[in-house]
Amino acid sequence: MEEIFGPNGLIALHHPDYEYRPGQLAMAEGVATALESRRHLLVEAGTGTGKTLAYLVPAVATGKRVIISTGTKNLQEQLFFKDIPFLQSILPRKFKATYLKGRSNYVCLHRLRRAESAPVLEGLEEVDHFTRVSRWAYDTETGDRAELKELPESLPFWRHIDARSDICIGSKCPSFDACFITRARQNALESEIVIVNHHLFFADLALRDKEWGQVLPDYNAVIFDEAHQLEDVAMQYFGAGVSSFQIDDMLGDI
């Protein structure tokens, strides 16, 4: 870690805004020790510590698959589009990384083809948007809705063409080989670093808990960034809740 984060290390040689941070080095050494000894580690790092690089470098150094789970989209994009490409360009160990999202973020080619010949639009103003989505779907490499930055955030017809699991027909689908979910999972299987959000991580954990399968590939370790959100997210998948509306509804049924 000293050879990478130290005053004369790799980052100092290649990063234009390098600043030696003892806290960053101490965190990287702590993460490396925890991963090597397979022990838990809790870190509180203030703003400016450079924590993303401090946990990414030790994760890459293991040579094994590590899940990085975050709470916000901004941090996921920083990791995948900024920090990881930087490390891929300077670290001697070559590695592959993948960014996985929930299924509803991806377009389903099978449902899209059906929608092209069936009425799913709620108004004429959606025709142009649907045409642009349709053209994009056959050119994109990822099928990720986030690529459509020029379109409104809310597209009423998206729910008719997304890749939600409850309507997926799996290997029976005529578009299975071209499916963006299939591609994303294959990329994850070939990657050492897999970036997800807390919701996707706990959705996968809930499936494994019930022995219904899994969403994420098997992994050796997980690093939670923005871990203060974990309690609320975990409670959604492993807790139970009841509301007065549900009670009234049940009493009505009785």
N, C-alpha and C positions, 0 to 999 in steps of 0.2 A: 504493500500500500504506500509506503514511503517513496518507492520508485515511481509511483504514478501521481500521488498528491503532493509530494514534497516540493521544496523551492526549485529543485533541479529536475523534477519529474517530467513524465510525458505530457501531462496537462499544461504545465508551465511552458513547455516548448511549443505547444500547438494552439493553446487558447489565447486569443488576443486580449481578453479581459481577466487573465489569471491573477489571482490574489491568494497568497498562502493563508490557509485557514486551519489552525490547529484543531478546531472542533470538527472540521470535515474529515481530517485524517484520523482523529480518535474514533469518529463514528464508523468510518470505513473499516478500521481495524476491529472494532466491536462486532460489526455485521459479519466480517470474514470469519472471526472466531466462532460466532454463533452458528453460522452455516456449516463450518467444518466439524464442530462438536455436536451438531443437531440439537441445539438448545434454543429456548425462547429468548428474545431480546426485546426490550422496550426502550425506545429512544425518544426523547423530547428535544427537538432541534429548532432553535429560533430562526427567524427570517434572515437570510444571508449566509446560512451555514453551508449551503450547497449540498443538501441532503440527497437529491435524486442521484447525482453522480456517486455519492458516498455509499449508496446501497446497490446501484447498478453494477459498478466495477466488481465488488465481491461476488455478486450474483453470477456475472459472466465468468469469473475466475473458477467457479465450481465445475464448469463444463457440463452441468446437469440442467434439467428444465426447472425454471423458477417462475412462479406466477407473481406478477406485480399488480396488486389490486388498489385502485384509487377511488376517491369519492366524487371527483368532478371531471367533466369532459375536457376542460382546459388543461388540467394536469396530464391526462392521458395523451392529449395531442402534443404537449411539450415533450413528454417522454419519447413518443414514437417519431415525431417529425424533427426534433431538435437534439435531445440528449443522446439518443441511441445512434443516429447517423454519425454524430461527432465521435462517439466511442468506437464505432465500427471502423472509422478512418484512422484511429491512432493506436488501438490496442493490438498487441501481437496475436492474441487469440481471436480467430474469426468466429463470429456467431450470427445467428439469424434471430430476428424478433418478429412477432405478430401482434396485431391489435385486434382483439375480439370484442364484439358488441352483442347486445341482445338480438334475437332473430327478427324482431319487428323493424330493426334498422335496415334490413336488407330487402331488396326486391326479389319476388319469386317469379321466375321466368314463366313457369307453368300458369300461374294465376294471371300474369300480365297478358299472355296470349289469349286466355279466355276472356279477359276484360276488353280486349281489342275488338271482340265481336259480340260483346254483351253490354247492355247499358249500366254503367257504374257511376256516371257523372251526374251531378246534381244541378248543373246549369251550364249554359253556353260558355261562360267565362272560364270554365275548367278545361275546355277543349284544347286550347293552346298548351296549357300546363301538361295535360296528359300526353300530347304529341311529343313534347320535349322529353318527358320521362321515358316514353317508349323508345325514342331514338337513343337516349343515353344508356338505357338498359342493355342494348346490344353492342355498345362500344366500351363500357366500363370494365375494369379489371376486378373491381371489388364488389360492385352492387350496393355500395354503402350510400344510404340516403343523404349523408352529410356532404357528398360531392355536389349535390344540387343546390349550391349556395345562392344561385340567382332566383330560385323559386321561393314562394312563401314557406315559412316554417310549418304551417298547418295546411296540408293537402287533404281535403275530405275523402278523396278516392284512394288515398294510400292504404287504408285498412283493407281494401279489396285486392291489393296486389303485393302486400308484404309477405314475409316468409314465416309467419307465426307457426308455432309447432302444432297447434290444435287442428290445423287444416292441412298439415304436411302429409303426403302419401309415401314419403321415403324413397326407397330404392325402386318402387313401382312407377315413380314419376318419369315421364318421357324426357324431362330436362335434368335428370339426376346428375349426370356427369358434368353438365355445364352449370349446375346449381352453385350459387355464391356461398351458401352455407357449407356445401360439400368442400368447396375450395378453401374456405376459411379454416375448416377443421383440419384439412390436410396440411395447410401452412402451419397451423399450431402444432401438429404432430412432428413437424420438421424443424421446429424452433426451440431454442434454449430459453428465450425470454418471451413470455406471453403476457400482454397487458390487457387487463379487464377492469370492469368497475365492481364495486362491492355487491351490487344487486346480482350481477351475473355469477360472481363467485359463490354467493350463498344459495342461488337457485341451483347451481351445480351440486353444492353440498347437500341440499335438501333431497335432490334426486338420488344421490348416492346413499343417503340415510335410509331411504325407503326401498333401496335396491331396484330402482326403476331405470337405471342407466346413468349416463353422465353427459354433461355439456362440454366440459373442458377435458383436455388430455391429462393423463396422470402426471403428477409433478413431484419434485423432491422437497420443495420449500415454497412458502408464500410470504411475500413482503406486503404488508398493508401500509399504504401512505394515506394520510388524512384519516387516521384510525379513529378519531373522535366520533365518526359517523357510524361505526360498526354496530353499536348497540341497537340503534333504531332499525337498521337494515336487517340485522340478524333476527330481531323480534318479529319482523314481517314474515319471515320464512319458518321460524321455529316457535313462535308464540301463538296464542289463541286470543281472539277478541270477540266481544259481543256488544251489540248496540241496542238501544230502545227500539229502533226501527225493526231490527231482526226479531226481537221479542214480539212486537205487535204483529209482525208478519206471520210468525209461528202460531200465535194465538188465533189469528184469523183462520189459518189452515185447520187448526184443531176444531 
